[in-house]
Structures are given as C-alpha cells and as structure tokens.
Amino acid sequence: MRLSINLATHRYEDPREFWTRWGSALAVLAVFSLLLIGWTVHSWIDAGRDRRNIAELEEHIARRDSERAEAQAFLDMAANRSTRDQSQFLNELIRRKAFSWTRVFEDLEQVMPANLHVVSLRPEFNDHNEMQLEMRVTGDNRAAAVELVHHMEEDSRHFQAAQLVQEGAATDQGTGVTATVIATYIPEQASGSGK
C-alpha cells in the first residue's frame, strides 16, 4: 500500500482526535439544547396554566362587577334611596365612632418633639377611605415642625405620607411658628381589646 503524504503542503490530521474533540463538544451542545427545549416546554405549560388562572380570575372579577352594578342599580331606585342613604349615614357614624382620640394622642406623644404643641386636630376620611389627620401645631421654631414630620415618617408605623403644608408666625411679635401638618393615620388593628 502506497501513501501519498506531502508534509510540506498538508498538515497531518488525526481524524479520530478530531471526532473525539468535536464530537464531545457537539454532544455537550446537544444535551444543553435538549435541556433548553425541555425548560422552554415546561415554561410554556406553566404559562398556559397561568393564563387559564388569569382568565378565571378576570371572569370572577367581571361577575363581581356585574353583581355590584346590579346591587347599585337596585339601591339607586327611588323606593330604596332613603334606605341606602340611611345605611350610608349609619355606616359613617359607626366609622367615626370607631375613631379613638385616646389612641391618636398616645401615638402622637411618641413622635411629638418636646418644644412643639398640638393646637387643633381634625380627622377626616380621604377618597381612599383612609383616616387623614390635619394638625395645627405651634413651637419655638420651624425645625420642630420638620422634626415632627420626620418622626412621623421614620419612627412610627401609624403615620404615613406626613407633609408640612403651611407655616407662619405664631404671634404678632413674631416669636415662634405655627404649622399645619397632614398625615394619613393607620390605627393599630383591634385585637379584641377595648380602646
């Protein structure tokens, strides 16, 4: 048998080594591709399950909205209007009665700086049905009112979104300041204990 090898122009290549190297790399790539395909199919099945759950929830929400619209239409009828208004009035009274002045002053005592005093306090429910407190405070300087807002935001879980909305001189002589602070008040959830 005659071999025609010209080492000057063609480098010797061992086919077995070539297929061993590239074949194992190809096998690893194939296994990785199969894993990716498996993960994709699994994710697609999970996404289908999520889509079904979302569709069921949207259908449930639509049914609840429909029931709510029917109930509102029933309450808006002329014959039921007085009952609806009386119910809303009583619910508002119950909600206001549940407001604890003692609890609010205890929570304010925790955040109030020593040189600041509450002059007036007005609780109201905002559009999101949250208790909003509007406080007029007086003190020696503006820094005390700023400190109150800071304490409400940082040191208390009962006061949120505190803002210093207005400030001015407390007396005609210009000594001290008066400020208006607004904050959302979140009372502690009742755990069966009295106020």
Secondary structure as GFF3:
##gff-version 3
##sequence-region A 1 195
A	DSSP	alpha_helix	15	76	.	.	.	ID=ss1
A	DSSP	alpha_helix	81	97	.	.	.	ID=ss2
A	DSSP	alpha_helix	101	111	.	.	.	ID=ss3
A	DSSP	beta_strand	116	125	.	.	.	ID=ss4
A	DSSP	beta_strand	131	139	.	.	.	ID=ss5
A	DSSP	alpha_helix	142	155	.	.	.	ID=ss6
A	DSSP	beta_strand	159	169	.	.	.	ID=ss7
A	DSSP	beta_strand	177	185	.	.	.	ID=ss8
###
